[in-house]
Every structure is written in structure tokens, then in C-alpha cells.
Amino acid sequence: MSYIKLENVCIDFPILDSKSRSLRNDLMQKVIGGRLSKSNKTISVRALENVTLNFNKGDRVGLIGHNGAGKTTLLRAIAGVYPPSAGHMEHSGKIASLFDISLGFDLESSGYENILLRGLFSGLSKSDILHSMDNISNFTGLGNFLQMPLRTYSSGMLMRLAFAVATEIQPDIILMDEWIGVGDSSFLDQATKRLETFIDQSSILVLASHSEDLIRKTCNKAVLMGQGQVLKEGLVDDVFDHYNFFGSSSFFDMEEYINLHPDLKNSMSIPGMAPWMHFIKYGIFEGRSPGLGIEIEAFSSDKIFNHAIKIGDGLSAAERIEQIAPFLQCFKPPSNWRDRVNIPYPTDFTVTEGYPLIASEDKK
């Protein structure tokens, strides 16, 4: 049975001659918080940290998160491109990686020759490739161009050929970094149907995408990544509830957070850092206001919030703020704020002096 298993997997990327970047290193060390390990000549950036995940037959998993969150690194680690620096990773089943789908092509060789090369690169036998040759060539619609070297192809023609070869192999596990768009509209429709069939016949799909609609349509599970860590995993709706809160201006105003804390402006230019990520990892523990009139002091008497802070769970502490903030008199909703219906009045919240809640009858 197909499966993917990761236990405390870490991926480190060494950067040479780091002394010339001493100012940047100092800034990164302060913001990232111990993610950089130094030696005399090198500095290592941790791209994945203690990732533990289990995917099994029938799982359609969406990887979500901002740019630099670790989604692509995780895909490449599962594919075997990056070996773990620490931890353990294993899988059962044939993997098809639909990123860099033109990898293995020789621009001086013909289309037919490249079908053979790419098929061999993907683990097919020569006899299997020759058996599939007509099906692949017919699907590309490239005709006599398949007899010409690839250097004469347009980028669209190259993608057609790469896509046809990549989706001819029926794997157990499919890894995708964004959905594949190939060629003109007529061919795109044909390719989409082929890709959907390709996915339906697989045991496991892991898809990284910035498209919420695509993840919701394609996946039955989701994993939220941030700074190389798994922040949340579970059902798609549950994970997007977290992601849309922490990364969305509907509650957390990212620009206001930076304006309230000018010392963070330089930090935000570091890959993998975002305002909401900083708030979850550092700001909430430092007592920084998330904006919208909310002060962390308002939660100083709340047992649930304080417990989350005590155990270092910034995500749960921020979730408590999300739950309570609409009931605080000091809350200043943004212009696009929409009150959510059927939210129970927080009777379990301990009010801090100076930060009263609105009356329960006023909220109805």
C-alpha cells in the first residue's frame, strides 16, 4: 500500500563565505531565532525543521503558505531531491514529480529521442516507452516536429512534449508544485482532462499551490507551512480557517502591524518571513499589538490565552485573540470586516480591567 512518512525531518542548506554577510546574518539570527548554525566558513539555513507528516492511500493533500514557507522544499524532499539533514523519511510506491517536467531533455536531440530519454529518466524500460510512443506523440499534436531537435521548439511546444511524457507514466504518488497550464486553450482543455484522470488513478497526491479554489476543489486534506515548519494540518476547511485568519486582511492587518512596529520593517525583507508569521512566532510573546485596536494586555487575565503563551503555542494564543477580539470594546474592525453569525458569547473569558467586552445583548 502506498504511503509517505516523515519523522522530525530537517533540511539544511549551507551558504559559503558567510562572513561577508555579517550584518545580514545578525539580522537573520535575531528574526529567525536560532535557525542559522555557523562554523568558520559556512552558515546553514534550515529550510525544513522537525517536519512530521503521514500520508496514506486516498489522501489528496494541499500544501499552503506564503512564499518561502517551505512548500517546494517539502515536495523536493519527498521526491528524494534533498536528503534529510536530520530525521527519517520513507515512502512506498512509485513517485511522479510534476515539477521541472522538462528535466532530462536534450535540446540537440529530436522529440522522439527525448521521449525515450525522459522516459528512461522517469524509470520506464525502453520497451515500455516504445509501447507508449504513439500515444505520447498523438497527444502532443506536434506531428513532424517530433523529428526535429528541441532547440527549434517554442516554449509551448516543449511544455506539450514534457507534459505528455510525464503523464504517460502512471505512478502511485504524484507531487505537484502548482497546477500545470500547457499550450493554447484547446490543448489546455485536453491536458486538464488528462491530468485529472492521471490524478484520479493515483493513490496519493501532494499539491503545493497559492490557489485556495484549486486546493478546495482537488484536495481532502491540507498542511499549512511557515518558516519550514508545519503550523497546522487537517481538513481543508480547518486549515484554511487558520491560514485566512493569520494571512488575511479581514482580521490581521499586515500593513498596520508593520506601521505599529517600525523596527520590523527590515525583518520583513527576509525570505520566509511575513508579518503574521512574525506575530505568531515572536510578536505575540513580546506583547506586540496585532493592530485593529487590540492590545495583548487585554488578555493578561485570560487562563486559556496565558496557558498557550506559557507552553509556547503562538498559534493557539492567536486563535484565542481571533475568538475574543470581536467582543472587545476596543476592537476597531477594518472596512471589509464582516461579523460572523452564531459565534457564542465568550463566557469563559476573564476580562482584564480597562478592556471591557461589549454587552452580550448588544452583540445579538
JOMOMO-V160658 format. One record per residue. NEAR is the number of other ideal C-beta (glycine too) atoms within 10 Angstrom. Layout:
near
NEAR
NEAR
This chain:
near
8
19
17
22
15
22
14
13
24
16
23
18
13
13
12
9
9
19
12
9
13
10
8
14
16
11
15
20
14
10
20
19
11
8
18
17
12
12
9
6
10
13
21
16
18
22
22
26
20
15
23
13
18
11
22
13
14
11
18
21
22
26
26
28
26
19
10
19
23
25
26
18
20
27
21
19
22
22
17
11
13
19
9
17
16
13
17
11
19
9
18
15
15
16
20
21
22
23
17
13
23
17
12
15
20
13
12
9
16
16
27
15
16
25
24
17
16
25
23
14
13
21
12
18
10
10
8
15
20
13
11
18
16
9
10
23
17
11
20
22
14
19
10
7
18
20
11
15
15
21
10
11
20
10
9
12
19
20
20
24
28
23
24
25
28
25
23
22
17
12
22
18
24
24
23
21
18
15
13
18
10
22
19
9
7
9
17
13
11
15
21
14
10
16
19
11
11
20
16
9
11
19
20
24
23
27
25
24
18
12
14
15
8
14
23
14
11
19
22
13
19
25
24
24
26
26
26
26
18
20
21
20
17
13
12
20
9
14
21
19
15
20
22
14
16
27
20
14
13
13
23
24
19
19
10
18
22
17
12
14
18
8
8
19
10
11
18
15
10
15
10
22
20
21
24
22
23
23
26
25
20
18
22
24
14
10
12
18
18
26
21
20
15
21
16
18
13
25
26
15
14
21
10
18
24
15
13
21
20
9
9
10
15
19
17
15
24
23
20
22
23
16
16
22
19
18
19
23
12
14
17
13
14
13
5
9
14
7
8
7
5
4
11
8
14
19
7
11
20
13
16
15
8
9
18
13
20
13
11
12
7
9
13
6
